[in-house]
Amino acid sequence: MRSNELPAAPDPGKKPRTSSGPLAGVKVLDISTVIAGPFSSTLLADFGAQVLKIEIPGEGDHIRQLPPHKDGESLWSKVANRNKRGITLDLRQPDGLQLFERLLPQYDVLVENFRPGTLDRWGLGMDRLTALRPDLIVLRVTGFGQTGPYRNRPGFARIFEAMSGFVNLCGEKDGPPVYPGYPVSDALTGVFGAYSITAALLHREKHGGGQEIDLSATEAMFRVLDFLPVEYDQLGVVRGRQGNLNAYSAPSDVYKTRDGKWLAMAVSAPTVFKRLAIAIGRPDLLDNEAFSTNAARIKNRDGIETIVKDWFAGRAQDEAAAILRAHDVSFSPIYDISDVFADPHFIEREMIIPVEDEHFGQIRMQNIVPRFSSTPGSVWRTGPGIGQHNQEVYGGELGLSEEQQDALRRRNII
């Protein structure tokens, strides 16, 4: 499975990558920072939206300070802000605000993630924004929303994941709560942001008018925990940690093989359990009242999990995988990123693609998700450098002379 040599990147060919997709023609101004807000606009850019990212002069988006880096360049930013143009602008200064107000009428969408009231203090409340662009769609990404007693609290993904109840589900039963190794709530919030913008664009297309979108990262994280609130509401159950066990089916765990490798298995349907029982040579389990139904197996989880763990422990990973695959049981080895790069299915699907980059020649990153048959998106550039398109925007689009731009740079406005 694992290979020390990563497969060669596919040849991108001579055809240049350009912005394309079902959102071609939509223009987005992104003044948000780090992950959730920028991810929203990046998802739009993947499908053809023209996104202009604005960063603070000098320091840029804070994501540039987060690892990983190579030769001093932020690798995360190259993916998180792919398919965007980038300029620098300080909206907090009057001349910077004036430039922003010249740019905004050209854009359909504004994405921001400042604390509630920040743009109002800068003179960019909704009244002013809609005066500049009456049908503007504004996505406001915050930790807790535009209203409520927590509206002004600071926060990052770990806070939102904790308060939503998500982290309380993660970890061993008798151990501490455990965070995943990635800010899940930021990514989820970004997805909610992208689809809410497209919904607002559709409404504007059909009925006219823009609108303000109030997106709370804590509420986005909570929204995906479907069974958690209804279980508490109707049954009074406060669900806690149970390690790698599945909350709603058994057997479903992470299993160690004889050669010290790990596999995950999910047996969430009666037909799959039947195939598993036959695969491990235990068809008698199908007639055993303690294990014959999913509810019974959950009730007697220790018993069924012990049987399955012993079966895995007696076999090497390749042998166990071959048996399960032959009986059509849903399972997977636990992949690390080198396994993802080497997997033949992912290679054929081009799940990872090469993208030309000015610093490193080529960077491989995730492909577009999902795939559209008639209007596919594309990844045509990595994230921009700080102020990379200042001349293109300020000189070419706003008509500022070199002398005017130099004066603005000296005052740290652009």
N, C-alpha and C positions, 0 to 999 in steps of 0.2 A: 504493500500500500504506500508506505512512505518512501520518498526518494530525496536524496541530498541534492540532486540536480533538478531545478525547476524546469518545466517545459519551456521551450522557446516561445516568445510572444509571436502571435500571428502577424504576418506582414500586413500593415495597414493599407498598403497599396499606394498608388499615386493620386487617387481621388481625394481631394481635400475634404476634411470634415467641416460641415457647416451646420448652423442652427436649423433644425427642422422638427416637425411634429405637429400634433393637433392644436397646440397653443401658439403656433407661429403668428406673429402680429401683435400678441399681447406684450405690453411693456411694463416691467416691474422695477421699482426703485427700492433697493434693499438697504436700510440703514441699521439693521439689526446686527448683533454680535454673537460670537461663539457658535452655538450649535443649532438650537431649535428653530429660531427665525431664519438663519441662513439656509438650513436644510429645507425649509418650506419653499424658499425661492429657488433653490437648486433643483428640487423635484420639478418645479415649473419649467426651469431652464432645460432640463432633460427632454422635455416635450416641446421645445421650440420657443418658449417665452424669451424675450430679450430682457435680460436682467442686468441692471447697473448697480454694482455694490459700492457704497460709500463708506470710507473708513477715515478715522482720525489721522491727520497728517503726522508722519513720523512713526508713531507706535502701531497704527493699524488696528485691525480686529484682534481682540485678546486671544483668539484661537491660534494666532501665530506664535504665541508664547508657550503653547502646550506641545509636549512631545507627541509624535516623533519628529526629529529634525535630521537633515542631511546637508552637510556643508553650510550650515547656518540657515537653510531654507526650511520653512514649515511644510512638511509632507501632508499633514492633516488638512491644511487650508487648500492645498492643491486639489483635493478630492471634495471637501465640504463646500467649496465655492467654484466648482468646475462649471464650465459653460457660461461664465459671467465676465463682463467687463468690469474694471475697477478703477475708481478715482478716489482722491482724498479731498476732504472738505470738512471744515469745522463749523457746524451749524450753530455753535454757541456764540460765535462772533457775528456782529451785524452784517458785515460784508459777505460772510459765509452763508448766512440766512438768506440774503438777497439772491445769491447764486442758486441756492436750493429752490427758491420760489420761481426762478426762471426755468429750472429743470422740471419741476413737478407737473406742470400742465401737459407735458408730453407723455406722461405715464398713466397707465390704467390702475396700477396697484402700488400701494406703499406698504412695506413690511417694517415694523419696528418692535423692539422689545425692551424699551425703557420702562422704568417704574411709572405707574399711573400719574399723570399730571406733568411729566417731564416736558413733553412737547408743548403743552399749554404754556409752561413757564418760558419757553423759548419763542412764544408767539405763534405756535403752530397747532392751536386747538382745532377741533373739527370744523368750526365756523370758518377759520382761515383756510384750512386745507380744501374744503369744498368750494370756497370762493375762488380758489386757484384752479380747481378741477371739480366741477359740480358732480360728476358721476364717479368720483374716485372711490376705490375700495381700499380700506385701511385694515390690515391685519395687525392687531396688537397682541403680542405674545408676552405674558407675564407669568410669574410663579403661581399667583393666587387669584388673578382676575382684576378687573377694573373697579370692583366694588367689594364691600365687606371689610371686616376689621383687620384682615391680614393683607390688604391690598398693597401696602407700602413696605412689607417685609422683604428683605433680600432673600435670595435663594438660588440654589443650583440643583442639578438633577438629583443628587442624593437626598436633598430635603423633600422634594416632591415625591420621590419613590418611598420615602419613609412615611410621609403623612397620608399617602393614598392607601396604605395598608399592604402595598406590594412587598416591601422588604420583610415584613413580618411573616411572609409565606416562605422565605428563602433561608435555607440552612437546615442543619440537623435538628431533630426534635428537641433534644436537651441542650443544644448549643445556642450561641448568640445568633441574632439575625445576620445574614450574609448578603453583601451587595454583589451583583454581577460585575464583571470587569469592564463594563461599558455603560455610559449614561443612557440607559434604555428610555427613560422618560423624555429626554431631549429628542431622540429619534422619533418616538411616537408623537410627540407634540408637533414635530415637523411634518409628519404625515397628515395629522389633523389640519394643520395650517394650510398645506397645499390643497387638500380636497375642499376645504371651506372657501378658499379663494376661487377655485374653479366653479363651485356652486354659486358663489356671488356673481361671478362673470356670466354664468348661464342666466341667472335671474335678471341681470342688467341687459343682456341680449334680448330677453323676451319681454321685459316690462320696463326697462329703463331705470336709471338711478343707481348710485353707489350705496355703500353702507360700511359701517364699522363692525369689525369682527373681534369679539372679546374672547381670547383663547387662553385659558389657564392650564399650565403644564401639570399641576396637581390633578385637575379634573380630567385631563386627557389620560393620565396614567390610571386614574380610578375607573374611567369609562371602560377600559378593556378587561377589567376584573369582573366579568359578567356575573359569575355565581356567588361572589363574595357578599354583596349587600342583600341579595334576595334570600340567601341561606340564613343570614342573621335575622332578617325581617320575619321570615316565615317559620324558622326552626329555632331561633335563638342561639345558633351555633357561632362561636368565635373561632374561626379556623386559624390554626397556627402552622408552625413549621413541621415538615415531615420528610426532610432530606430530599432524596431524588425520587421518592415515591410519587406516583400520579395521584392527583386529588380525586379522580373519579373513575379509575379503573385499576384492575389488578389481574395478573402481575404486570407491573410497569416500573422498572427501576434501571439503574446502571449496574452492569454485571461485569465482574472481573474474570478473565479467562485464565487457563492454565499457564500461558506464557506471559502473564502480567499485563495484558492489554484490556481495554474497556469497550463495552458495547452498550448501547441504549436500545430498549425495546418498548413498544407500545402495543398493548393488547386491549383495544377499546371497543371491540365488537365481538359478539358470540362466535361468529364464523372464524375470526382470527384465533380465538382461544382454542377452538376445535383443531385448527391446523397446528397450533403450537403443541397441544397435547400429543398429537400423533408424531410430530417432529421429534419430541424428546422421549418418545417411546412410552408415554404414559396415557394411553387412551382410556384407562380406568378412571382418570380424573373427571371425565365427562359424565360419569354415572355417580360420582361422589357428591352427596348433597352439600358438603362443605365447600365444594369448588365448582359446582355445575352452572352457577349463574354469577354474573359480575357482582351483584349485591352480596352473595355468599362469599365470594373471593375477597371482597373488601373487608368483610366482617372477619374473615379468617386469613387475613393478609400474611401474617407471619408464616403460616403453614405453606401457602402456595409460593411465597417468595423464597423460602428455604429450599423447596424442591427445585425451583428454577436456578437459583444460585449454585446449587450443587452440580447441576447439569453443566452450566457454563464452566465452573471450576475444573471440571474433568476434561475439558477440551481446549485446544489451542484456538486462537481467534479465527484463523482461516477455516478450520474444520467446522466450528460452530456456525460461522457465517454461511458456509456452503449448505449445511443442513437446513438452516432457517430459510435461506433463499429458495431451496428446492421445494419447500413446503409453503412458500408465499406468506411468510410471517414478517410483519413490519419491524425492521430493526436497522441500526446503523452503528458502525464503529464511531467512537467519539473522535471527530476530526480536529486537528489543529490547522492553522492556515496553510502549512505546506501540503497537507492532505487535500485541502480544497483546490489548491493550484494544480495538483497532480491527478485529480479525479477525471476519468475519461468522459463521463457524462457532462460534467461542467465544462470541460474543454470543447466538446462537440457543440454544446449550447452557447459557447462563447460567453459564459457567465462573467469572466474576467477578460477585459479588453485592453489593448495598448492605446495610449493617448500621447500624442506628441507634446513634449514639454521643453521650454526654452532652456531650462537649467540642466536637465538630466537626459535630454534626448527623447526619452520615452518613459512613461509611467504606466504601470498596469493597475487597473481599478475595476470596480463593479460596473457591469453593463446596465443598460436601461431596464427598469422593471415597472410595469409589465411590458410585453411586446404587442405593439399595435400592427394589424395587418395592412392597413391602408395608409396610415400616417405615422410611421415609426419615428420615435425620437432618435437623438444621436448624442454622443459625447464628442464634442468637437474641439474642446480646449480644456486644459487644467486651470485651476484657480489662478487669478491674476496676481501679479506682484503689487505691492503697495503703490497706488497712484499710476499704475501702468498705462492707463488710458486717459490720463489728464489732458494731454495735448489733443487727442482725438475728440474729447468731449468739450473741453473749454475753448480750444482753438477752432476745431472744425464745426461743432454744433452750436456753441454759444457765441462764437466770433470774437473771442478775446485775443488781443495781440500778444506777442511774446513779452513785450514790456509790461502789460497788465498782469500776465501770469507770473512773471518774475516778481512783481510787487506783491502779489498775493502770497507767493511762496516765502518771501522774506518775512512776512507777517504771520506765517504759519497758518494761513487760512486754507490753502490747498497744499 
